[in-house]
Amino acid sequence: MTSKPFGPIPPEFRDLAALPWLDQATPAYVYDFGIVAARIARLRAALPAGVAVHYAIKANPFAPLLRAIAPLVDGLDVASAGELVRAADVMAAGAISFAGPGKRDFELEAAISAGATINLESEGEAVRALALGDRLGVRPRLAVRVNPDHELRGSGMKMGGRASPFGVDAARVPALVRMLLEAGAEWRGFHIFAGSQSLDTQAVIETQAATVALALRLTQEAGQAPPLVNLGGGFGIPYFPGDLPLDIEAIGAALGETLARFPGPGFAIELGRWLVGEAGVYLARVVDRKESQGETFLVVEGGLNHHLAATGNFGTVVRRNYPVAVAHRMQDAPEEVVTIVGPLCTPLDRLADRVALPRAEPGDVIAIFASGAYGATASPSAFLGHPPVRETLVPHLHD
Ligand SMILES: *Cc1c(COP(=O)(O)O)cnc(C)c1O
């Protein structure tokens, strides 16, 4: 039977068999902090001096991971009051910003009281935040999220250049900034996020240049320089056959040239997936091997209830195979073509479709790589009532 390809296994995970944690209880996500720390160091080395690095915690808010990342970044970006609580546990509130549409009054209050920056998504939210600040007797720290005129090309999720629930249309931003200043708020600047999961280096470079140009234009129209311009992120990681990693060094060099033409405010970049995505692996044991109409199925102990994205049901148009392996046999040649499914009673619960792997028996561990972002918390864990997935942070693979 012909097999379908699967995505590239991150080089740090070439040999899982040597790792002591392979024996641990499954199903589980394992996050290797050494990989995250190396990503952050590489990003810092590539970026122009003075560009702040923020972590968008919705990519992976696992508390031990957050605690380990916090000292290595300059800020945390959150998207709910629940995430704000987690972030405030490990980072001073002044370095936390809160984006997302539909912030309820209790969420705005929590952010204002704590002293976190609110990235305003609309004029209506601005009015509510100002009124709540008055009532609390606290001067709110407010940034304006801009719905840019441009979008991030080659991005899995586009967030600019069109009608959007996110941010305020660029043309209306200067008036809103003036209103905030007149109302006595502490204006924190602009937040401009144009898309997610782009693997197109040139597109990221062009989007960043367009974002900086837009910030400059808005600054002139608003008549006041912003303290901080958050350039968003959108850096993708390889998941599928043929995917190539971004050239971070080229992106950093180009941003340096762009910023040389725009002195003044501070800049920040906020990333989720690129910092943590390749550092995680999902491990699930084979429960059953079965044949049906000439095909072999491996049924494993968790599926879309733990890892929705790997089943192709979290924002992908065409289902393709994540990088996958039989964990203790990564050095062995493929022996058979198998489809790997989870235990849920739905045909959507397919972790790998017709992949060529060494033979795996019940009890063996299947590993799905590139699973460190949008995994456990982005999956419908209550669906069908199976046990939740474990999560573990390990200091470094080879320690
Ligand atoms: C989700 C999100 C991010 C992180 O996106 P990644 O693609 O994971 O890097 C950054 N900023 C905002 C405002 C977001 O909503």
The ligand as a Tripos MOL2 file, in Angstrom:
@<TRIPOS>MOLECULE
LIG
   15    15     1     0     0
SMALL
NO_CHARGES

@<TRIPOS>ATOM
      1 C1         -2.2280   34.0800   19.3300 C.3       1 LIG1
      2 C2         -1.5550   35.3590   19.3870 C.ar      1 LIG1
      3 C3         -0.1760   35.4270   19.3050 C.ar      1 LIG1
      4 C4          0.7040   34.2260   19.1070 C.3       1 LIG1
      5 O1          0.6020   33.7110   17.8300 O.3       1 LIG1
      6 P1          1.6140   32.5640   17.3850 P.3       1 LIG1
      7 O2          1.2070   32.2580   16.0030 O.co2     1 LIG1
      8 O3          1.4380   31.4200   18.3270 O.co2     1 LIG1
      9 O4          2.9910   33.1240   17.4610 O.co2     1 LIG1
     10 C5          0.4090   36.6530   19.4020 C.ar      1 LIG1
     11 N1         -0.3230   37.7600   19.5820 N.ar      1 LIG1
     12 C6         -1.6730   37.7250   19.6670 C.ar      1 LIG1
     13 C7         -2.4210   38.9700   19.8580 C.3       1 LIG1
     14 C8         -2.3360   36.5360   19.5720 C.ar      1 LIG1
     15 O5         -3.6570   36.5120   19.6570 O.3       1 LIG1
@<TRIPOS>BOND
     1     1     2 1
     2     2     3 ar
     3     2    14 ar
     4     3     4 1
     5     3    10 ar
     6     4     5 1
     7     5     6 1
     8     6     7 2
     9     6     8 1
    10     6     9 1
    11    10    11 ar
    12    11    12 ar
    13    12    13 1
    14    12    14 ar
    15    14    15 1
@<TRIPOS>SUBSTRUCTURE
     1 LIG1         1 GROUP 0 **** ****
